[in-house]
């Protein structure tokens, strides 16, 4: 497996985990950066598990992986004002 394949594998795993985190929180809008960062951190922890502390470099994964693209804006219907019953 070459470097490009390893990088794509990392991205796939991080993307899948970020999606799981997003779903587990009820699919909130505007938190994709948080979910992506958490997924990167989790991936870095599993990648460095078992290595001596001086060799563990979790910042490498988060720094080397691009941020996710911004989520597309959803078209929403304007909310109608509530009618007050008297």
N, CA, C and O atoms as a GROMACS GRO file, in nm:
protein
  344
    1UNK      N    1   0.086  -0.117   0.000
    1UNK     CA    2   0.000   0.000   0.000
    1UNK      C    3   0.091   0.124   0.000
    1UNK      O    4   0.179   0.137   0.085
    2UNK      N    5   0.070   0.213  -0.094
    2UNK     CA    6   0.154   0.332  -0.102
    2UNK      C    7   0.096   0.444  -0.016
    2UNK      O    8  -0.010   0.429   0.045
    3UNK      N    9   0.168   0.557  -0.011
    3UNK     CA   10   0.126   0.668   0.074
    3UNK      C   11  -0.012   0.724   0.037
    3UNK      O   12  -0.091   0.758   0.124
    4UNK      N   13  -0.039   0.732  -0.093
    4UNK     CA   14  -0.169   0.785  -0.137
    4UNK      C   15  -0.283   0.694  -0.090
    4UNK      O   16  -0.388   0.742  -0.047
    5UNK      N   17  -0.262   0.563  -0.098
    5UNK     CA   18  -0.365   0.468  -0.052
    5UNK      C   19  -0.384   0.478   0.100
    5UNK      O   20  -0.497   0.474   0.149
    6UNK      N   21  -0.272   0.491   0.174
    6UNK     CA   22  -0.282   0.504   0.320
    6UNK      C   23  -0.356   0.632   0.358
    6UNK      O   24  -0.439   0.632   0.448
    7UNK      N   25  -0.324   0.741   0.288
    7UNK     CA   26  -0.391   0.868   0.316
    7UNK      C   27  -0.540   0.858   0.287
    7UNK      O   28  -0.622   0.908   0.364
    8UNK      N   29  -0.576   0.795   0.175
    8UNK     CA   30  -0.718   0.779   0.141
    8UNK      C   31  -0.789   0.690   0.242
    8UNK      O   32  -0.905   0.714   0.276
    9UNK      N   33  -0.720   0.588   0.291
    9UNK     CA   34  -0.776   0.500   0.394
    9UNK      C   35  -0.802   0.579   0.522
    9UNK      O   36  -0.907   0.562   0.585
   10UNK      N   37  -0.706   0.664   0.562
   10UNK     CA   38  -0.725   0.748   0.680
   10UNK      C   39  -0.847   0.837   0.662
   10UNK      O   40  -0.933   0.846   0.751
   11UNK      N   41  -0.854   0.903   0.547
   11UNK     CA   42  -0.966   0.993   0.521
   11UNK      C   43  -1.099   0.920   0.527
   11UNK      O   44  -1.197   0.971   0.581
   12UNK      N   45  -1.102   0.800   0.471
   12UNK     CA   46  -1.225   0.720   0.473
   12UNK      C   47  -1.268   0.688   0.615
   12UNK      O   48  -1.386   0.702   0.651
   13UNK      N   49  -1.173   0.646   0.697
   13UNK     CA   50  -1.204   0.611   0.835
   13UNK      C   51  -1.247   0.733   0.915
   13UNK      O   52  -1.341   0.727   0.993
   14UNK      N   53  -1.178   0.844   0.895
   14UNK     CA   54  -1.213   0.967   0.966
   14UNK      C   55  -1.350   1.017   0.922
   14UNK      O   56  -1.431   1.058   1.005
   15UNK      N   57  -1.375   1.013   0.792
   15UNK     CA   58  -1.504   1.057   0.739
   15UNK      C   59  -1.618   0.974   0.798
   15UNK      O   60  -1.721   1.028   0.838
   16UNK      N   61  -1.599   0.842   0.802
   16UNK     CA   62  -1.703   0.753   0.856
   16UNK      C   63  -1.727   0.781   1.005
   16UNK      O   64  -1.842   0.782   1.050
   17UNK      N   65  -1.619   0.804   1.080
   17UNK     CA   66  -1.635   0.830   1.223
   17UNK      C   67  -1.700   0.966   1.247
   17UNK      O   68  -1.785   0.980   1.336
   18UNK      N   69  -1.663   1.066   1.169
   18UNK     CA   70  -1.725   1.199   1.182
   18UNK      C   71  -1.874   1.189   1.154
   18UNK      O   72  -1.955   1.254   1.220
   19UNK      N   73  -1.910   1.108   1.056
   19UNK     CA   74  -2.052   1.088   1.023
   19UNK      C   75  -2.125   1.021   1.140
   19UNK      O   76  -2.238   1.059   1.173
   20UNK      N   77  -2.061   0.921   1.202
   20UNK     CA   78  -2.121   0.854   1.317
   20UNK      C   79  -2.143   0.952   1.432
   20UNK      O   80  -2.248   0.952   1.496
   21UNK      N   81  -2.044   1.037   1.456
   21UNK     CA   82  -2.057   1.137   1.562
   21UNK      C   83  -2.171   1.234   1.533
   21UNK      O   84  -2.249   1.269   1.622
   22UNK      N   85  -2.181   1.276   1.407
   22UNK     CA   86  -2.286   1.368   1.365
   22UNK      C   87  -2.424   1.304   1.387
   22UNK      O   88  -2.515   1.368   1.440
   23UNK      N   89  -2.438   1.179   1.345
   23UNK     CA   90  -2.565   1.110   1.364
   23UNK      C   91  -2.597   1.091   1.512
   23UNK      O   92  -2.712   1.107   1.553
   24UNK      N   93  -2.497   1.057   1.592
   24UNK     CA   94  -2.520   1.032   1.735
   24UNK      C   95  -2.566   1.158   1.808
   24UNK      O   96  -2.629   1.149   1.913
   25UNK      N   97  -2.534   1.274   1.753
   25UNK     CA   98  -2.577   1.401   1.814
   25UNK      C   99  -2.709   1.451   1.757
   25UNK      O  100  -2.751   1.562   1.788
   26UNK      N  101  -2.773   1.371   1.673
   26UNK     CA  102  -2.901   1.412   1.617
   26UNK      C  103  -2.890   1.494   1.490
   26UNK      O  104  -2.982   1.568   1.456
   27UNK      N  105  -2.779   1.481   1.421
   27UNK     CA  106  -2.755   1.549   1.293
   27UNK      C  107  -2.765   1.701   1.301
   27UNK      O  108  -2.837   1.763   1.222
   28UNK      N  109  -2.694   1.762   1.395
   28UNK     CA  110  -2.702   1.909   1.407
   28UNK      C  111  -2.631   1.977   1.290
   28UNK      O  112  -2.533   1.926   1.237
   29UNK      N  113  -2.682   2.091   1.251
   29UNK     CA  114  -2.620   2.168   1.144
   29UNK      C  115  -2.507   2.253   1.202
   29UNK      O  116  -2.514   2.298   1.316
   30UNK      N  117  -2.404   2.275   1.122
   30UNK     CA  118  -2.297   2.366   1.159
   30UNK      C  119  -2.193   2.311   1.254
   30UNK      O  120  -2.112   2.388   1.306
   31UNK      N  121  -2.191   2.181   1.279
   31UNK     CA  122  -2.092   2.123   1.371
   31UNK      C  123  -1.996   2.027   1.301
   31UNK      O  124  -1.929   1.948   1.367
   32UNK      N  125  -1.989   2.034   1.168
   32UNK     CA  126  -1.905   1.941   1.094
   32UNK      C  127  -1.757   1.955   1.132
   32UNK      O  128  -1.685   1.855   1.134
   33UNK      N  129  -1.711   2.076   1.160
   33UNK     CA  130  -1.571   2.093   1.198
   33UNK      C  131  -1.540   2.025   1.331
   33UNK      O  132  -1.433   1.967   1.349
   34UNK      N  133  -1.634   2.033   1.424
   34UNK     CA  134  -1.616   1.969   1.555
   34UNK      C  135  -1.611   1.817   1.538
   34UNK      O  136  -1.524   1.751   1.595
   35UNK      N  137  -1.705   1.763   1.461
   35UNK     CA  138  -1.708   1.618   1.441
   35UNK      C  139  -1.582   1.571   1.368
   35UNK      O  140  -1.527   1.466   1.400
   36UNK      N  141  -1.537   1.648   1.271
   36UNK     CA  142  -1.417   1.612   1.196
   36UNK      C  143  -1.295   1.611   1.289
   36UNK      O  144  -1.214   1.519   1.284
   37UNK      N  145  -1.283   1.715   1.372
   37UNK     CA  146  -1.169   1.724   1.464
   37UNK      C  147  -1.170   1.607   1.563
   37UNK      O  148  -1.067   1.546   1.588
   38UNK      N  149  -1.288   1.578   1.619
   38UNK     CA  150  -1.298   1.466   1.713
   38UNK      C  151  -1.261   1.334   1.647
   38UNK      O  152  -1.192   1.251   1.706
   39UNK      N  153  -1.308   1.314   1.524
   39UNK     CA  154  -1.276   1.190   1.451
   39UNK      C  155  -1.125   1.182   1.425
   39UNK      O  156  -1.066   1.075   1.435
   40UNK      N  157  -1.062   1.295   1.391
   40UNK     CA  158  -0.916   1.297   1.369
   40UNK      C  159  -0.842   1.262   1.496
   40UNK      O  160  -0.746   1.186   1.494
   41UNK      N  161  -0.888   1.319   1.608
   41UNK     CA  162  -0.823   1.290   1.736
   41UNK      C  163  -0.837   1.143   1.773
   41UNK      O  164  -0.740   1.081   1.818
   42UNK      N  165  -0.955   1.087   1.754
   42UNK     CA  166  -0.976   0.945   1.783
   42UNK      C  167  -0.887   0.858   1.695
   42UNK      O  168  -0.827   0.761   1.742
   43UNK      N  169  -0.878   0.893   1.567
   43UNK     CA  170  -0.795   0.817   1.476
   43UNK      C  171  -0.649   0.824   1.519
   43UNK      O  172  -0.578   0.723   1.516
   44UNK      N  173  -0.604   0.943   1.558
   44UNK     CA  174  -0.465   0.960   1.601
   44UNK      C  175  -0.436   0.876   1.725
   44UNK      O  176  -0.328   0.817   1.736
   45UNK      N  177  -0.533   0.870   1.817
   45UNK     CA  178  -0.514   0.790   1.938
   45UNK      C  179  -0.499   0.642   1.905
   45UNK      O  180  -0.414   0.574   1.962
   46UNK      N  181  -0.582   0.592   1.814
   46UNK     CA  182  -0.573   0.450   1.780
   46UNK      C  183  -0.446   0.422   1.699
   46UNK      O  184  -0.389   0.314   1.709
   47UNK      N  185  -0.404   0.519   1.620
   47UNK     CA  186  -0.284   0.500   1.538
   47UNK      C  187  -0.158   0.500   1.624
   47UNK      O  188  -0.062   0.431   1.592
   48UNK      N  189  -0.157   0.577   1.733
   48UNK     CA  190  -0.038   0.587   1.817
   48UNK      C  191  -0.043   0.495   1.938
   48UNK      O  192   0.052   0.493   2.016
   49UNK      N  193  -0.150   0.420   1.956
   49UNK     CA  194  -0.160   0.328   2.070
   49UNK      C  195  -0.048   0.225   2.063
   49UNK      O  196  -0.022   0.166   1.958
   50UNK      N  197   0.016   0.205   2.175
   50UNK     CA  198   0.123   0.106   2.181
   50UNK      C  199   0.260   0.161   2.146
   50UNK      O  200   0.360   0.092   2.165
   51UNK      N  201   0.268   0.284   2.096
   51UNK     CA  202   0.398   0.344   2.067
   51UNK      C  203   0.449   0.413   2.192
   51UNK      O  204   0.370   0.461   2.274
   52UNK      N  205   0.582   0.420   2.209
   52UNK     CA  206   0.635   0.498   2.321
   52UNK      C  207   0.589   0.643   2.309
   52UNK      O  208   0.569   0.693   2.198
   53UNK      N  209   0.574   0.710   2.422
   53UNK     CA  210   0.518   0.846   2.424
   53UNK      C  211   0.594   0.943   2.333
   53UNK      O  212   0.532   1.025   2.266
   54UNK      N  213   0.727   0.934   2.329
   54UNK     CA  214   0.803   1.028   2.246
   54UNK      C  215   0.783   1.005   2.097
   54UNK      O  216   0.809   1.096   2.018
   55UNK      N  217   0.738   0.887   2.057
   55UNK     CA  218   0.713   0.859   1.916
   55UNK      C  219   0.568   0.889   1.876
   55UNK      O  220   0.537   0.900   1.758
   56UNK      N  221   0.481   0.901   1.973
   56UNK     CA  222   0.340   0.926   1.944
   56UNK      C  223   0.323   1.071   1.902
   56UNK      O  224   0.362   1.163   1.974
   57UNK      N  225   0.265   1.090   1.783
   57UNK     CA  226   0.247   1.226   1.732
   57UNK      C  227   0.105   1.243   1.679
   57UNK      O  228   0.084   1.239   1.558
   58UNK      N  229   0.007   1.262   1.768
   58UNK     CA  230  -0.131   1.275   1.722
   58UNK      C  231  -0.154   1.399   1.638
   58UNK      O  232  -0.248   1.402   1.559
   59UNK      N  233  -0.071   1.504   1.654
   59UNK     CA  234  -0.090   1.626   1.577
   59UNK      C  235  -0.066   1.603   1.429
   59UNK      O  236  -0.118   1.677   1.345
   60UNK      N  237   0.013   1.502   1.394
   60UNK     CA  238   0.044   1.476   1.254
   60UNK      C  239  -0.083   1.442   1.176
   60UNK      O  240  -0.100   1.489   1.064
   61UNK      N  241  -0.170   1.361   1.233
   61UNK     CA  242  -0.291   1.322   1.162
   61UNK      C  243  -0.383   1.442   1.143
   61UNK      O  244  -0.433   1.465   1.033
   62UNK      N  245  -0.406   1.517   1.249
   62UNK     CA  246  -0.498   1.630   1.236
   62UNK      C  247  -0.442   1.737   1.146
   62UNK      O  248  -0.518   1.806   1.077
   63UNK      N  249  -0.311   1.753   1.144
   63UNK     CA  250  -0.252   1.855   1.059
   63UNK      C  251  -0.246   1.810   0.913
   63UNK      O  252  -0.254   1.892   0.822
   64UNK      N  253  -0.232   1.680   0.891
   64UNK     CA  254  -0.214   1.632   0.754
   64UNK      C  255  -0.346   1.602   0.682
   64UNK      O  256  -0.346   1.580   0.561
   65UNK      N  257  -0.455   1.602   0.754
   65UNK     CA  258  -0.584   1.571   0.695
   65UNK      C  259  -0.661   1.700   0.674
   65UNK      O  260  -0.674   1.782   0.765
   66UNK      N  261  -0.712   1.718   0.556
   66UNK     CA  262  -0.787   1.839   0.525
   66UNK      C  263  -0.914   1.846   0.608
   66UNK      O  264  -0.969   1.744   0.650
   67UNK      N  265  -0.959   1.967   0.629
   67UNK     CA  266  -1.089   1.985   0.694
   67UNK      C  267  -1.197   1.942   0.596
   67UNK      O  268  -1.176   1.945   0.475
   68UNK      N  269  -1.311   1.902   0.647
   68UNK     CA  270  -1.417   1.860   0.556
   68UNK      C  271  -1.470   1.980   0.479
   68UNK      O  272  -1.461   2.093   0.526
   69UNK      N  273  -1.525   1.956   0.362
   69UNK     CA  274  -1.583   2.067   0.288
   69UNK      C  275  -1.705   2.120   0.362
   69UNK      O  276  -1.770   2.045   0.435
   70UNK      N  277  -1.736   2.248   0.345
   70UNK     CA  278  -1.853   2.300   0.415
   70UNK      C  279  -1.980   2.229   0.371
   70UNK      O  280  -1.995   2.192   0.254
   71UNK      N  281  -2.070   2.212   0.464
   71UNK     CA  282  -2.196   2.145   0.433
   71UNK      C  283  -2.281   2.236   0.346
   71UNK      O  284  -2.283   2.357   0.366
   72UNK      N  285  -2.352   2.178   0.249
   72UNK     CA  286  -2.439   2.261   0.166
   72UNK      C  287  -2.553   2.317   0.249
   72UNK      O  288  -2.603   2.252   0.341
   73UNK      N  289  -2.592   2.437   0.216
   73UNK     CA  290  -2.704   2.500   0.287
   73UNK      C  291  -2.834   2.439   0.238
   73UNK      O  292  -2.854   2.418   0.119
   74UNK      N  293  -2.920   2.411   0.332
   74UNK     CA  294  -3.050   2.355   0.297
   74UNK      C  295  -3.149   2.467   0.268
   74UNK      O  296  -3.150   2.571   0.334
   75UNK      N  297  -3.230   2.443   0.169
   75UNK     CA  298  -3.338   2.537   0.141
   75UNK      C  299  -3.448   2.510   0.242
   75UNK      O  300  -3.497   2.398   0.254
   76UNK      N  301  -3.486   2.612   0.313
   76UNK     CA  302  -3.592   2.594   0.413
   76UNK      C  303  -3.709   2.682   0.380
   76UNK      O  304  -3.695   2.791   0.323
   77UNK      N  305  -3.824   2.633   0.417
   77UNK     CA  306  -3.945   2.712   0.397
   77UNK      C  307  -3.949   2.821   0.503
   77UNK      O  308  -3.917   2.797   0.619
   78UNK      N  309  -3.989   2.939   0.462
   78UNK     CA  310  -4.005   3.044   0.564
   78UNK      C  311  -4.116   3.002   0.661
   78UNK      O  312  -4.219   2.948   0.621
   79UNK      N  313  -4.092   3.029   0.785
   79UNK     CA  314  -4.192   2.994   0.886
   79UNK      C  315  -4.301   3.100   0.887
   79UNK      O  316  -4.273   3.220   0.882
   80UNK      N  317  -4.423   3.055   0.893
   80UNK     CA  318  -4.533   3.150   0.896
   80UNK      C  319  -4.553   3.197   1.040
   80UNK      O  320  -4.533   3.121   1.134
   81UNK      N  321  -4.592   3.322   1.055
   81UNK     CA  322  -4.613   3.371   1.192
   81UNK      C  323  -4.730   3.297   1.255
   81UNK      O  324  -4.826   3.260   1.187
   82UNK      N  325  -4.722   3.278   1.384
   82UNK     CA  326  -4.830   3.209   1.455
   82UNK      C  327  -4.950   3.303   1.466
   82UNK      O  328  -4.938   3.423   1.488
   83UNK      N  329  -5.063   3.242   1.450
   83UNK     CA  330  -5.186   3.320   1.466
   83UNK      C  331  -5.230   3.309   1.611
   83UNK      O  332  -5.237   3.199   1.667
   84UNK      N  333  -5.258   3.421   1.670
   84UNK     CA  334  -5.298   3.424   1.809
   84UNK      C  335  -5.450   3.413   1.817
   84UNK      O  336  -5.524   3.491   1.758
   85UNK      N  337  -5.493   3.314   1.893
   85UNK     CA  338  -5.636   3.295   1.912
   85UNK      C  339  -5.682   3.382   2.029
   85UNK      O  340  -5.618   3.386   2.135
   86UNK      N  341  -5.792   3.449   2.007
   86UNK     CA  342  -5.844   3.534   2.117
   86UNK      C  343  -5.978   3.485   2.162
   86UNK      O  344  -6.038   3.544   2.253
   0.00000   0.00000   0.00000
